[in-house]
Amino acid sequence: MAENPIDLIRLEGEGNSVVLRIAGREERKGPAEADVLVGEFLVDTPFVRGALKTWILPEDLRQWQQALDSLDAGRNIAWREGQRAPWLFIDLAEDDDRCQVTIKDHAMSLTTVTVTVPLVDAWFDDAYRRLDLVWETWPTAV
């Protein structure tokens, strides 16, 4: 595991935050199984606070890249929808620089949380940099 966790996703502002923190890599036992990254969704608002463990596959990182591209183009995204892992939705507000971030845990806690946070243009450069940092830190996750 890396010495310090890396926040793959960090959406925050106005007292609310949604973070996907990657703590390290977990090796799989089977020869045909790819290693996975171990992470945790962290939600913090004045009303709701929680954490949800998750595992990130190499394909999830490639799909996050595609989701970032779509979001940067002004489209709402659904990341990992239909998978056994927690789902992440980001819906852009049409009239301001905010978005609604929804995490849906349909498998374990059966809980869905939606948080409104600012989403300014500068966030995208940081989001791409965070993704690159994850790839650089755990290259075998490719």
C-alpha positions as a Markdown table, in Angstrom:
| # | Residue | x | y | z |
|---|---|---|---|---|
| 1 | Met | 0.0 | 0.0 | 0.0 |
| 2 | Ala | 1.1 | 3.6 | -0.6 |
| 3 | Glu | 2.2 | 5.6 | 2.3 |
| 4 | Asn | -0.6 | 8.2 | 1.8 |
| 5 | Pro | -4.1 | 7.7 | 0.4 |
| 6 | Ile | -5.0 | 9.5 | -2.8 |
| 7 | Asp | -8.4 | 11.1 | -3.3 |
| 8 | Leu | -9.5 | 10.0 | -6.8 |
| 9 | Ile | -12.6 | 12.1 | -6.5 |
| 10 | Arg | -13.0 | 15.2 | -4.4 |
| 11 | Leu | -16.1 | 17.3 | -4.7 |
| 12 | Glu | -16.5 | 19.9 | -2.0 |
| 13 | Gly | -17.7 | 23.3 | -1.0 |
| 14 | Glu | -20.4 | 25.2 | 0.8 |
| 15 | Gly | -20.0 | 22.8 | 3.8 |
| 16 | Asn | -20.5 | 19.6 | 1.8 |
| 17 | Ser | -18.1 | 17.1 | 0.4 |
| 18 | Val | -18.0 | 13.8 | -1.4 |
| 19 | Val | -14.6 | 12.1 | -1.7 |
| 20 | Leu | -13.5 | 8.7 | -3.1 |
| 21 | Arg | -10.2 | 8.0 | -1.2 |
| 22 | Ile | -8.0 | 5.2 | -2.5 |
| 23 | Ala | -5.9 | 3.6 | 0.3 |
| 24 | Gly | -3.9 | 1.1 | -1.7 |
| 25 | Arg | -3.9 | -2.0 | -3.8 |
| 26 | Glu | -5.2 | -5.4 | -2.8 |
| 27 | Glu | -3.7 | -8.4 | -4.5 |
| 28 | Arg | -6.2 | -11.1 | -5.7 |
| 29 | Lys | -5.4 | -14.7 | -5.0 |
| 30 | Gly | -6.4 | -16.2 | -8.3 |
| 31 | Pro | -4.0 | -16.0 | -11.3 |
| 32 | Ala | -6.7 | -14.8 | -13.6 |
| 33 | Glu | -7.9 | -12.1 | -11.2 |
| 34 | Ala | -6.6 | -8.6 | -11.5 |
| 35 | Asp | -5.5 | -6.7 | -8.4 |
| 36 | Val | -8.0 | -4.1 | -7.2 |
| 37 | Leu | -7.7 | -0.8 | -5.4 |
| 38 | Val | -9.3 | -0.5 | -2.0 |
| 39 | Gly | -11.2 | 2.8 | -1.5 |
| 40 | Glu | -13.8 | 4.5 | 0.6 |
| 41 | Phe | -16.5 | 6.9 | -0.3 |
| 42 | Leu | -16.6 | 9.7 | 2.3 |
| 43 | Val | -19.7 | 11.9 | 2.6 |
| 44 | Asp | -19.7 | 14.9 | 4.9 |
| 45 | Thr | -22.4 | 17.5 | 5.3 |
| 46 | Pro | -23.9 | 19.4 | 8.3 |
| 47 | Phe | -26.7 | 16.9 | 8.1 |
| 48 | Val | -25.2 | 13.6 | 6.9 |
| 49 | Arg | -21.8 | 12.0 | 7.5 |
| 50 | Gly | -20.8 | 8.5 | 6.4 |
| 51 | Ala | -18.3 | 6.2 | 4.8 |
| 52 | Leu | -18.6 | 3.3 | 2.5 |
| 53 | Lys | -15.8 | 0.9 | 1.5 |
| 54 | Thr | -15.4 | 0.0 | -2.1 |
| 55 | Trp | -13.1 | -1.8 | -4.5 |
| 56 | Ile | -12.0 | -0.2 | -7.7 |
| 57 | Leu | -11.1 | -2.4 | -10.7 |
| 58 | Pro | -8.8 | -1.2 | -13.5 |
| 59 | Glu | -11.8 | -1.0 | -15.8 |
| 60 | Asp | -13.5 | 1.3 | -13.3 |
| 61 | Leu | -10.6 | 3.8 | -13.7 |
| 62 | Arg | -10.9 | 3.7 | -17.5 |
| 63 | Gln | -14.7 | 4.3 | -17.1 |
| 64 | Trp | -14.0 | 7.2 | -14.7 |
| 65 | Gln | -11.8 | 8.8 | -17.4 |
| 66 | Gln | -14.7 | 8.5 | -19.8 |
| 67 | Ala | -17.1 | 9.8 | -17.2 |
| 68 | Leu | -14.8 | 12.8 | -16.6 |
| 69 | Asp | -14.8 | 13.5 | -20.3 |
| 70 | Ser | -18.6 | 13.4 | -20.5 |
| 71 | Leu | -18.9 | 15.7 | -17.4 |
| 72 | Asp | -16.4 | 18.1 | -18.8 |
| 73 | Ala | -18.5 | 18.2 | -22.0 |
| 74 | Gly | -21.5 | 19.3 | -19.9 |
| 75 | Arg | -23.3 | 15.9 | -19.7 |
| 76 | Asn | -24.6 | 14.2 | -16.5 |
| 77 | Ile | -22.8 | 11.0 | -15.6 |
| 78 | Ala | -23.5 | 7.6 | -14.0 |
| 79 | Trp | -20.3 | 5.8 | -13.0 |
| 80 | Arg | -20.4 | 2.1 | -12.2 |
| 81 | Glu | -24.2 | 1.9 | -12.6 |
| 82 | Gly | -25.4 | -1.7 | -12.9 |
| 83 | Gln | -22.4 | -3.1 | -11.1 |
| 84 | Arg | -22.2 | -4.7 | -7.7 |
| 85 | Ala | -20.1 | -1.7 | -6.5 |
| 86 | Pro | -21.7 | 1.6 | -5.2 |
| 87 | Trp | -22.9 | 3.8 | -8.0 |
| 88 | Leu | -22.0 | 7.4 | -8.5 |
| 89 | Phe | -24.2 | 9.9 | -10.3 |
| 90 | Ile | -23.3 | 13.5 | -11.0 |
| 91 | Asp | -26.1 | 15.8 | -12.3 |
| 92 | Leu | -25.2 | 19.3 | -13.4 |
| 93 | Ala | -27.3 | 22.2 | -12.6 |
| 94 | Glu | -28.3 | 24.2 | -15.7 |
| 95 | Asp | -28.3 | 27.7 | -14.2 |
| 96 | Asp | -25.2 | 27.7 | -11.9 |
| 97 | Asp | -21.9 | 26.1 | -11.1 |
| 98 | Arg | -23.3 | 23.4 | -8.9 |
| 99 | Cys | -24.0 | 19.7 | -9.2 |
| 100 | Gln | -25.9 | 17.0 | -7.3 |
| 101 | Val | -23.7 | 14.1 | -6.4 |
| 102 | Thr | -25.5 | 10.9 | -5.6 |
| 103 | Ile | -24.0 | 7.7 | -4.2 |
| 104 | Lys | -26.2 | 4.7 | -4.2 |
| 105 | Asp | -25.3 | 1.6 | -2.3 |
| 106 | His | -27.8 | -0.9 | -3.6 |
| 107 | Ala | -25.9 | -4.0 | -2.4 |
| 108 | Met | -25.0 | -3.6 | 1.3 |
| 109 | Ser | -26.7 | -0.7 | 3.2 |
| 110 | Leu | -29.4 | -0.1 | 0.6 |
| 111 | Thr | -28.9 | 3.6 | 1.1 |
| 112 | Thr | -28.8 | 6.5 | -1.3 |
| 113 | Val | -27.3 | 9.9 | -0.5 |
| 114 | Thr | -27.4 | 13.1 | -2.6 |
| 115 | Val | -25.2 | 16.1 | -1.9 |
| 116 | Thr | -25.1 | 19.4 | -3.7 |
| 117 | Val | -21.6 | 20.9 | -4.2 |
| 118 | Pro | -20.0 | 23.6 | -6.4 |
| 119 | Leu | -18.5 | 22.4 | -9.7 |
| 120 | Val | -16.3 | 25.0 | -11.2 |
| 121 | Asp | -14.2 | 24.7 | -14.4 |
| 122 | Ala | -10.9 | 24.5 | -12.4 |
| 123 | Trp | -12.2 | 21.3 | -10.8 |
| 124 | Phe | -11.7 | 19.3 | -14.0 |
| 125 | Asp | -7.9 | 19.9 | -14.2 |
| 126 | Asp | -7.6 | 18.7 | -10.6 |
| 127 | Ala | -9.8 | 15.7 | -11.3 |
| 128 | Tyr | -7.7 | 14.6 | -14.3 |
| 129 | Arg | -4.5 | 15.1 | -12.2 |
| 130 | Arg | -5.9 | 12.9 | -9.4 |
| 131 | Leu | -6.7 | 10.1 | -11.9 |
| 132 | Asp | -3.2 | 10.3 | -13.4 |
| 133 | Leu | -1.7 | 10.2 | -9.8 |
| 134 | Val | -3.7 | 7.0 | -9.1 |
| 135 | Trp | -2.4 | 5.4 | -12.4 |
| 136 | Glu | 1.2 | 6.5 | -11.5 |
| 137 | Thr | 1.0 | 5.3 | -7.9 |
| 138 | Trp | -0.5 | 1.9 | -8.7 |
| 139 | Pro | 0.6 | 1.2 | -12.3 |
| 140 | Thr | -0.3 | -2.5 | -12.1 |
| 141 | Ala | -3.9 | -1.5 | -11.7 |
| 142 | Val | -3.8 | -0.9 | -15.5 |
